[in-house]
Amino acid sequence: MTRLALLTLPLLLAATPPAQAAPWVVDTAHSRLGFAGSQGGTPFSGTFKRWDAKIDFDPANPAAGHVLVTIDMASASTGDADKDGALPQSDWFDVKDFPRAVFEATTFRAKGGNAYEAVGTLTIRGIKKDVVLPFTLDTTGPDAHAKGRLSLVRTEYGIGAGAWSRPDVVALDVAVTVDIAAAKAK
């Protein structure tokens, strides 16, 4: 009998589904996906008005997490008419040819306390790069609040072509900012 149990144990373990992360529903009214940079030494910031996020994450098992964020690049807004008019154009986001940007995190790492890293890829203008998004996560019952900031070099994604590619005109370093409110899916 013991021998039979030992022989079937690997089969039972193989049939057991892996631990899955918990799905979350984003509260878009209380969430913000934005960006920050500097033009001519003057800081500016903006937001993306339209985006969607599918989040599966369990702080007790971060490695099983998965996030897929799709961003409507035409929804970028800085509140400055000149910048807002330029961002959709071919020198910047080129929304005609690349209407969406995608961030996909395929794993997460706990960094201690409420700090984590989302490990995945960011695709802008058809250029896909590996990235690590550091963020904090605070939970209260079924509610969660995540804040993070991803630094990137805009020209690595083809953003700001021509005269705009010079760092003395527009700084190369840009931050993508994340401020997400969500609740566990029921």
C-alpha positions in Angstrom: 0.0 0.0 0.0 2.8 2.4 0.8 4.5 1.7 -2.4 1.3 2.5 -4.3 1.0 5.8 -2.5 4.5 6.7 -3.3 4.0 5.9 -7.0 0.8 7.9 -7.2 2.0 11.0 -5.3 3.9 12.5 -8.3 0.8 12.1 -10.4 -1.4 13.8 -7.8 1.1 16.6 -7.5 1.3 17.0 -11.3 -2.5 17.2 -11.5 -2.7 19.9 -8.8 -3.1 23.2 -10.5 -0.4 25.8 -9.7 -1.2 28.5 -7.2 -3.0 31.3 -8.9 -3.1 35.0 -8.2 -6.2 36.8 -7.2 -8.1 38.9 -9.8 -8.6 42.6 -9.1 -11.0 45.2 -10.6 -9.5 48.7 -11.1 -11.4 51.7 -9.9 -10.6 54.0 -12.9 -12.4 57.0 -11.3 -9.8 56.9 -8.5 -6.8 55.7 -10.5 -4.2 57.6 -12.6 -1.8 56.5 -15.3 0.5 59.3 -16.1 3.9 60.5 -17.3 6.4 63.2 -16.4 9.2 64.9 -18.2 11.0 68.2 -18.7 11.0 70.5 -21.7 13.6 73.3 -21.8 14.4 72.6 -18.1 10.7 73.1 -17.1 9.0 70.0 -15.7 5.6 68.9 -17.1 3.3 66.0 -16.4 0.3 64.4 -18.1 -2.1 61.6 -17.9 -3.6 59.0 -20.2 -7.4 59.4 -20.0 -8.2 56.0 -21.6 -6.6 52.7 -20.5 -7.5 49.2 -19.4 -5.8 47.0 -16.8 -6.3 43.3 -16.1 -4.6 42.5 -12.8 -4.1 39.1 -11.1 -1.9 39.5 -8.0 -1.7 37.9 -4.6 0.8 39.5 -2.2 1.3 36.1 -0.6 2.3 34.6 -3.9 3.7 37.5 -6.1 5.5 35.2 -8.5 2.2 33.9 -9.8 1.0 37.4 -10.7 0.1 38.8 -14.1 -0.8 42.2 -15.3 -1.8 43.5 -18.8 -2.3 47.2 -19.3 -3.4 48.6 -22.6 -3.1 52.4 -23.1 -4.9 54.5 -25.7 -2.0 56.8 -26.7 -4.3 59.3 -28.3 -5.7 60.0 -24.8 -2.5 61.6 -23.6 -3.2 65.0 -22.0 -0.9 67.5 -20.4 -3.3 70.4 -20.2 -1.1 72.4 -22.6 -2.6 72.8 -26.0 0.7 72.8 -27.9 2.0 69.6 -26.2 -1.4 67.9 -26.5 -1.5 68.8 -30.2 2.0 67.5 -30.8 1.9 64.2 -28.8 -0.3 62.3 -31.3 1.9 63.3 -34.2 4.6 61.1 -35.9 7.5 62.7 -34.1 6.0 61.7 -30.7 3.5 58.9 -30.1 2.5 58.4 -33.8 -1.0 57.3 -32.8 -2.0 56.8 -36.4 0.5 53.9 -36.8 0.8 52.9 -33.1 -2.5 53.7 -31.3 -1.8 51.5 -28.3 1.0 51.0 -25.8 1.1 47.8 -23.7 2.6 46.9 -20.4 2.6 43.3 -19.5 4.1 42.0 -16.2 4.6 38.2 -16.1 6.0 37.9 -12.6 6.4 40.0 -9.5 9.1 40.1 -6.8 8.5 41.0 -3.1 11.1 43.5 -1.9 10.1 43.6 1.7 7.3 45.4 3.5 4.8 46.7 1.0 7.4 47.1 -1.8 7.3 45.0 -5.0 8.6 44.9 -8.5 6.6 44.0 -11.6 8.8 42.3 -14.1 7.7 42.4 -17.7 7.7 44.3 -21.0 6.6 47.7 -22.2 5.7 48.2 -25.9 5.5 51.7 -27.3 5.5 52.6 -31.0 6.0 48.9 -31.7 9.3 48.8 -29.7 9.2 46.2 -27.0 11.6 46.4 -24.0 12.1 44.5 -20.8 11.3 46.7 -17.8 11.0 46.5 -14.0 8.3 48.6 -12.4 8.9 49.2 -8.7 5.7 49.9 -6.7 4.2 49.9 -3.3 1.0 48.1 -2.4 -1.2 48.9 0.5 -4.3 46.7 1.2 -7.2 47.2 3.5 -9.7 44.3 3.4 -10.7 43.8 -0.2 -9.3 47.2 -1.4 -5.8 47.9 -2.6 -3.8 51.0 -3.6 -0.6 50.7 -5.7 1.8 53.5 -6.5 4.8 53.1 -8.8 7.2 55.0 -11.0 9.0 53.6 -14.0 11.9 55.6 -15.4 12.7 55.2 -19.1 14.7 56.9 -21.9 12.1 58.2 -24.4 14.3 57.9 -27.5 14.8 54.2 -26.9 11.1 53.9 -27.9 11.4 56.4 -30.8 9.5 59.1 -28.9 10.6 62.7 -29.8 12.1 62.4 -33.2 13.9 65.0 -35.3 14.7 68.2 -33.5 12.9 66.9 -30.4 15.5 64.1 -30.0 18.0 66.5 -28.4 18.1 66.3 -24.6 18.6 70.1 -24.3 15.2 70.6 -25.9 13.3 67.8 -24.2 14.9 65.7 -21.5 15.5 62.0 -22.5 14.5 60.7 -19.1 10.8 60.3 -18.7 8.8 58.7 -15.9 5.6 56.6 -16.2 3.6 57.1 -13.0 1.1 54.6 -11.7 -1.5 55.3 -9.0 -4.1 52.5 -9.0 -7.1 51.9 -6.7 -8.6 48.4 -7.0 -10.7 45.9 -5.2 -10.6 42.1 -5.2 -13.0 40.7 -7.8 -16.0 38.9 -6.4 
